Amino acid sequence: MPKILFDLKAEKGLVKLLRQDKEKVARAVAQMKISPFENLNVKRYQDSGGKFFRVRVGKIRIIFEFDSKIDTVFISDINYRGNIY
């Protein structure tokens, strides 16, 4: 079971979300804790050299990096689609 770490930018983005969107993100993060790549809409970022992934949760995007060596998901940003790209 991977450990979840949030960047300061991700925490600030989470605070700005609407309440119902925060609940959706919380469910997605809980699923990421079980398995970061199963039952989620995950794609690899093309410009990241294979390090970063994004999870689509409705209009919200969660940008994260998964380190399998230390079994950690590092969430670097959470925001609405128009604000994150």
Stockholm file with secondary structure:
# STOCKHOLM 1.0

chainA/1-85         MPKILFDLKAEKGLVKLLRQDKEKVARAVAQMKISPFENLNVKRYQDSGGKFFRVRVGKIRIIFEFDSKIDTVFISDINYRGNIY
#=GR chainA/1-85 SS CCEEEECHHHHHHHHHSCHHHHHHHHHHHHHHHHCTTSSSEEEECGGGTTCEEEEEETTEEEEEEEETTTTEEEEEEEEEHHHHC
#=GC SS_cons        CCEEEECHHHHHHHHHSCHHHHHHHHHHHHHHHHCTTSSSEEEECGGGTTCEEEEEETTEEEEEEEETTTTEEEEEEEEEHHHHC
//
